[in-house]
């Protein structure tokens, strides 16, 4: 009797899961978690890749209470199934997502930055309490968070701040004495930042005077439409982007940073260079309310899902819902199956842009 291949076994497991009652699915899920927790690092790493698809399938078949238990269990693992981990860490329910966001060492910096830009205040607060926070994650939080998250992040001595983070916090602290005080007392705050804080901080009397014409300070910025760069902006951005691409540094990390920092000219130029599409097509998919075209552009650029999510979450408009993120990820993963289908879809995007914007310059792909 010939042994089944691992792929055949995985297919059989997924088919079995689809037919299982909810209670049995919960028992299978608990058993897989115990198996993961009992292995050493090397066999565990091999194992998580095999069971990741089954675990992900099981998460859609069990009650929220089981997902909370799974989240707590995965948060303790040094090596964890990545697709399942990202799915749970970005879940709309904070009770499911937050244990992973607070503790999991298996979540990458890119995953945390993407979640910080696209999820709720509860998710952001959980990330802000991690033992160690990389600069890219801190930037994503500060650029998209509420006052409560900023305060929690400043209080976290394990958070690493870049110059961009300090600049955003100094700008915020101009009207907030508590943020000014905490940032000034925080160990490691550079001297030049302290000088800016002291020069920007209003005196007690000025702070006490209400401005009748001004409303209360907004803690969450209102969604704004994407402002497209000018021709001059593109002209300045293109030489640097082309140079980065030539030396192999126009990668996920670089593009993710463009998205998080709102460097729109750099971001759109990077997508154009990486995908081979004219800048007009990239502008079109960035402005389109439906995310499908933009996901395809990111896939054509060979970007990973975390970077794609960062771009989707930072293009303006309303915050992506959990359902929208799930749909976008499904499109992204489906596109991986067929490069030929990819090429056809990209051609349709160009044709669509030309049809919708007949007067738009350079909409054709042949340019």
C-alpha positions in Angstrom: 0.0 0.0 0.0 1.5 3.4 -1.0 1.6 6.2 1.5 -0.3 9.3 0.8 1.7 12.5 0.2 1.6 15.3 2.8 -0.4 17.4 0.3 -3.0 14.6 0.0 -3.2 14.2 3.7 -3.7 18.0 4.1 -6.6 17.9 1.6 -8.2 15.0 3.4 -7.9 16.9 6.7 -9.5 20.0 5.3 -12.4 18.0 3.9 -12.8 16.3 7.2 -12.9 19.6 9.0 -15.6 20.9 6.7 -17.9 18.1 7.7 -17.1 18.1 11.5 -19.6 19.4 14.1 -18.5 22.6 15.9 -17.7 20.7 19.2 -15.5 18.2 17.4 -13.7 21.0 15.6 -12.9 22.6 18.9 -11.4 19.4 20.2 -9.3 18.9 17.1 -8.1 22.5 17.4 -7.1 22.0 21.0 -5.3 18.8 20.1 -3.3 20.6 17.4 -2.3 23.4 19.8 -1.1 20.8 22.3 1.0 19.2 19.6 2.5 22.5 18.6 3.4 23.4 22.2 5.1 20.1 22.9 7.6 20.1 20.0 11.1 21.5 19.9 11.9 24.4 17.6 13.1 22.6 14.5 10.3 19.9 14.3 7.8 22.6 15.5 8.8 24.8 12.6 8.1 22.0 10.1 4.9 21.1 11.8 3.4 24.6 11.9 3.7 24.9 8.1 1.8 21.6 7.7 -1.1 22.4 10.1 -1.4 26.1 9.3 -4.1 25.6 6.6 -6.0 23.2 8.8 -5.9 25.5 11.8 -7.1 28.4 9.6 -10.0 26.3 8.4 -10.9 25.4 11.9 -11.0 29.0 13.1 -14.1 29.5 10.9 -15.8 26.5 12.4 -15.5 27.1 16.2 -17.1 29.5 18.7 -15.4 32.8 19.7 -14.5 31.3 23.1 -12.4 28.6 21.3 -10.7 31.4 19.3 -9.8 33.2 22.5 -8.2 30.0 23.9 -6.3 29.5 20.6 -5.1 33.1 20.7 -3.8 32.7 24.3 -2.1 29.4 23.4 -0.4 30.7 20.2 0.8 33.8 22.0 3.1 31.6 24.1 4.8 29.9 21.1 8.1 31.1 19.7 7.3 29.5 16.3 3.6 29.7 15.2 1.5 29.1 12.1 1.8 32.5 10.3 -1.5 32.6 8.4 -3.5 31.6 11.5 -1.5 34.0 13.6 -2.2 37.0 11.3 -5.9 36.1 10.9 -6.4 36.1 14.7 -4.2 39.1 15.4 -6.2 41.3 13.1 -9.6 39.9 14.2 -12.2 42.6 14.9 -12.9 41.1 18.4 -10.2 42.5 20.7 -10.6 39.6 23.1 -9.4 37.3 20.3 -6.7 39.6 18.8 -5.2 41.3 21.9 -3.4 38.3 23.6 -1.4 37.9 20.4 -0.7 41.6 19.9 0.5 41.9 23.5 2.7 38.8 23.8 3.4 36.9 20.5 7.0 37.0 19.5 6.1 35.2 16.2 4.3 38.3 14.8 6.7 40.1 12.5 7.4 43.9 12.6 5.5 44.3 9.2 2.5 42.4 10.6 2.3 44.6 13.7 2.7 47.8 11.7 0.0 46.8 9.3 -2.4 45.9 12.1 -1.5 49.2 13.9 -2.7 51.2 10.9 -5.9 49.3 10.2 -7.4 48.1 13.5 -9.2 49.7 16.5 -7.9 51.6 19.5 -8.1 48.4 21.6 -5.7 46.6 19.2 -3.4 49.6 19.2 -3.3 49.7 23.0 -2.4 46.1 23.1 0.5 46.6 20.7 1.7 49.6 22.7 2.2 47.5 25.8 4.5 44.9 24.2 7.9 44.3 25.9 9.7 45.6 22.8 8.4 47.8 20.0 10.4 48.4 16.8 10.6 51.9 15.3 8.4 51.0 12.3 5.6 49.8 14.6 5.9 52.9 16.8 5.7 55.1 13.6 2.5 53.2 12.5 0.9 53.6 15.9 1.7 57.3 16.4 0.6 58.2 12.8 -2.9 56.5 13.3 -3.7 56.4 17.0 -5.6 58.2 19.6 -4.3 60.2 22.6 -4.6 57.2 24.9 -2.4 55.0 22.6 0.2 57.8 22.4 0.3 58.0 26.2 0.7 54.3 26.6 3.4 54.2 24.0 5.4 57.0 25.6 5.2 55.2 29.0 6.6 52.0 27.4 10.3 52.1 28.0 10.7 49.2 25.5 9.4 51.2 22.6 12.0 52.5 20.1 11.3 55.9 18.7 12.6 57.2 15.4 13.0 60.9 14.5 9.7 60.6 12.7 8.0 59.4 15.9 9.5 62.2 17.9 8.4 64.8 15.3 4.8 63.6 15.4 4.7 63.5 19.2 6.2 67.0 19.5 3.6 68.2 17.1 0.8 66.5 19.2 2.2 67.7 22.5 1.9 71.4 21.6 -1.7 71.4 23.0 -1.2 68.6 25.5 0.7 69.2 28.7 0.5 65.5 29.8 2.2 64.2 26.6 4.8 67.0 26.9 5.6 66.0 30.5 5.8 62.3 29.8 7.9 62.7 26.7 10.3 65.1 28.5 10.7 62.7 31.4 11.1 59.6 29.1 14.6 58.1 29.3 16.4 58.4 26.0 14.5 61.5 24.7 17.2 63.4 22.7 18.2 66.9 23.8 17.0 68.5 20.5 13.6 67.0 21.1 13.5 68.4 24.6 14.3 71.8 23.3 11.5 71.6 20.8 9.1 70.5 23.6 10.0 73.4 25.8 9.8 75.9 23.0 6.4 74.6 21.8 4.8 74.1 25.2 2.5 77.0 26.1 2.6 78.6 29.5 0.1 77.9 32.2 -2.0 81.0 31.5 -2.1 80.5 27.8 -3.2 76.9 28.3 -6.0 78.0 30.7 -7.6 80.4 28.2 -10.3 78.7 26.2 -10.6 79.6 22.5 -14.3 80.2 21.9 -14.0 79.9 18.2 -12.2 76.5 18.3 -13.9 73.2 18.9 -12.5 70.4 21.2 -9.2 68.9 19.9 -9.9 65.9 17.7 -8.2 62.7 18.9 -8.9 60.7 15.7 -8.3 62.5 12.4 -11.2 62.4 10.0 -10.8 60.4 6.9 -9.5 62.4 4.0 -9.4 61.6 0.3 -6.0 60.7 -1.2 -4.2 63.8 -2.5 -2.3 62.9 -5.6 1.2 64.2 -6.1 2.0 66.8 -8.7 4.2 66.3 -11.8 7.1 68.0 -9.9 6.6 65.6 -6.9 6.9 62.6 -9.3 10.0 64.1 -11.0 11.7 64.5 -7.6 10.7 61.0 -6.4 11.5 59.0 -9.5 15.4 59.2 -9.6 15.6 57.9 -6.0 13.0 55.1 -6.6 14.8 53.9 -9.7 18.1 54.0 -7.9 16.7 51.9 -5.0 15.3 49.4 -7.4 18.6 49.1 -9.3 20.5 48.1 -6.1 17.7 45.8 -4.9 16.5 48.0 -2.0 13.0 48.8 -3.4 11.6 46.0 -1.2 8.7 45.4 1.2 10.4 47.2 4.0 11.0 50.4 1.9 7.5 50.4 0.4 5.9 49.7 3.7 7.7 52.8 5.1 6.5 55.0 2.3 2.9 53.9 3.0 3.1 54.4 6.8 4.8 57.8 6.5 2.3 59.1 3.9 5.1 59.6 1.2 2.6 59.4 -1.6 4.9 60.4 -4.5 7.4 57.8 -3.4 4.8 55.1 -2.9 3.0 55.6 -6.2 6.3 55.8 -8.1 7.5 52.6 -6.4 4.3 50.7 -7.4 4.7 52.0 -11.0 8.4 51.0 -11.2 7.9 47.6 -9.5 4.8 46.6 -11.5 5.7 48.2 -14.8 2.4 50.0 -15.0 2.2 53.7 -16.0 1.8 56.1 -13.1 -1.8 57.0 -14.3 -2.9 53.4 -13.8 -1.4 53.3 -10.3 -3.2 56.6 -9.5 -6.5 55.1 -10.8 -6.3 52.0 -8.6 -5.3 54.0 -5.5 -8.4 56.2 -5.9 -10.8 53.4 -6.7 -13.2 52.6 -3.8 -13.0 48.9 -4.7 -9.6 47.5 -3.4 -9.3 44.8 -6.0 -7.3 46.8 -8.5 -4.9 48.0 -5.9 -4.4 44.5 -4.5 -3.6 43.3 -8.0 -1.1 46.2 -8.5 0.6 45.2 -5.2 0.8 41.6 -6.2 2.2 42.5 -9.6 4.9 44.5 -7.7 5.8 41.3 -5.8 4.9 42.9 -2.4 3.8 40.7 0.5 0.5 40.8 2.2 1.6 42.9 5.2 2.9 45.6 2.9 -0.3 45.4 0.7 -2.4 45.9 3.9 -0.3 48.9 4.9 -0.9 50.5 1.5 -4.7 49.7 1.7 -4.9 51.2 5.2 -3.0 54.4 4.4 -4.5 55.6 1.1 -7.2 57.8 2.8 -10.9 57.3 3.1 -12.6 55.2 5.8 -10.8 52.6 7.8 -10.9 49.1 6.4 -13.4 46.8 8.1 -12.5 43.2 9.1 -14.7 41.9 6.2 -12.9 44.2 3.7 -9.5 43.1 4.9 -10.6 39.5 4.6 -11.8 40.0 1.1 -8.6 41.9 0.1 -6.5 39.1 1.5 -8.5 36.4 -0.3 -8.0 38.3 -3.6 -4.3 38.6 -2.9 -3.9 34.9 -2.1 -6.0 33.8 -5.0 -3.8 35.8 -7.4 -0.8 33.7 -6.3 -2.3 30.7 -8.0 -2.0 31.9 -11.6 0.5 34.3 -13.1 -1.3 34.2 -16.4 -4.6 35.2 -14.8 -2.8 38.0 -13.1 -1.6 39.4 -16.5 -5.1 39.3 -17.9 -6.6 41.1 -14.9 -3.9 43.8 -15.0 -4.8 44.4 -18.7 -8.4 44.8 -17.7 -7.5 47.4 -15.0 -5.8 49.5 -17.7 -8.9 49.2 -20.0 -11.1 50.1 -17.1 -9.1 53.2 -16.3 -9.2 54.3 -19.9 -13.0 53.8 -20.0 -13.8 55.6 -16.8 -11.3 58.4 -17.3 -11.4 59.0 -21.1 -9.5 62.3 -20.8 -6.9 61.0 -18.4 -3.4 61.1 -19.8 -1.4 57.9 -20.4 -4.1 55.5 -19.3 -3.1 52.8 -21.8 -0.7 50.1 -20.8 1.3 50.3 -23.9 2.9 53.6 -22.9 
